[in-house]
Amino acid sequence: MKSITSLSALLLGVSLAGAALAQATGEAPPAEAGAGAAAAVSGAAEAPAATETETAEGEGMADEEEVEVAEGQTLMPSGHDIRAVEMVDGRWVNDEGIPTFNVEDDGTVDFATFNGFRRYHAECHVCHGPDGEGSTYAPALKNSVLRMDYYDFMQVVASGKQSSNSVMPAFGTNKNVWCYIDDIYTYLVAHGTETIPRGRPAQRADKPEEYTAIEDACMSS
């Protein structure tokens, strides 16, 4: 699979959010948005959307039970391996190019995952609870990310979702979320697997130069 960089992910989010708006209002989104997104993600946005049932189960809406992860287990129920194999554009990825975390033996957390903690608590915890633990009206994302395919997770965050008793707004055009969506994802996976505990990580790695370049490009686009 091809990893989606923050800049490409932003364009994907704009495309998905525009499509959702078009469906709701009957108005077509700007042609250049869809064309740019399609080129940026090299076809990743063309994957069929999950059905209502599949998305609900993937998000944890239908099942809020804890995900049991055995000691040393690296393959999650989603099918993704959480082992970090290389750093790409300042973020760690697994052997499929999907973002993941990296925690040193002394507890030092990679910068992206640390930043995911910050961004999650700035934008997401009001609904989904501190540390992704869930609330009375939104699922525990620390469980959802272990069950849910990474690309489905991205699609739901980008375009939103409505169920019988709740509404997930679209964040594809919110740069404070979308430019850091991979960071939020890896933070939730790290906490969901109990690799890092609740609360602010005590130690973090330095911010890579490559990360800064991608961040600046995304926020200024």
Residue, then its C-alpha position, 0 to 999 in steps of 0.5 A: m500500500k502507498s502511504i498518504t503524506s500529510l499534504s496528500a491527505l489534505l487534498l484527499g480530505v478536501s475532495l471527500a468533504g467536497a463530495a459529501l457537500a455536493q451530495a447533501t446540497g446538490e452543488a458540484p464541488p470545484a473541479e480543480a479540487g477533485a482533480g488535484a486530490a486524485a493526482a495527489v493520492s495516486g488512486a487511493a481515494e478511488a477505493p469503494a466507501a465502507t458500507e454503513t454497517e462496516t464503518a460502524e463496526g470499524e469505528g467501534m460504534a457497534d462494539e465498545e469492548e476493549v481490544e485485547v492485545a497480547e504482549g509482543q503482538t504486532l498484528m492488529p485486528s485491522g490487519h496492520d502490523i504496528r512494527a516501525v521499519e523506516m522513517v518517511d518524511g519525518r514519520w515512522v511507517n510499517d512495511e506497508g507504508i502505513p504510519t505507526f509509532n516508535v518508542e525507545d527502550d527509555g520511553t522516548v516517543d517519536f515526535a509525530t506520536f507525541n504531537g498526535f497527543r497534543r493535536y488529539h487533545a486540542e481537536c478531538h477529546v471533547c467528543h471522544g474523551p481524553d486519551g481516546e477513551g470514549s464518551t457517552y456519545a462517541p466511541a473510544l478511538k483507542n479501540s477503533v483504530l486497532r480494528m479499523d483499516y487505516y484508509d477507512f479511518m482517514q475517509v471517516v475523519a475526512s468526510g464525516k459520518q452520520s449514524s442513528n444517534s450521532v453525527m461525526p463532522a467532516f474534518g477534511t478541510n480543517k488543517n489543524v486536524w488534517c495536516y496532523i491526521d497521521d500523528i493523531y492516528t499513531y498516537l491512538v494506536a500507541h495508546g490503544t496497544e498500551t505501548i504508552p500510558r494515558g497522559r502526556p508522554a514524558q519524553r519525545a524525540d526531536k522534530p525531524e527537518e523532513y517533518t517540518a517541511i511537510e507540515d509547512a507545506c500542508m499548513s500553507s497550502 
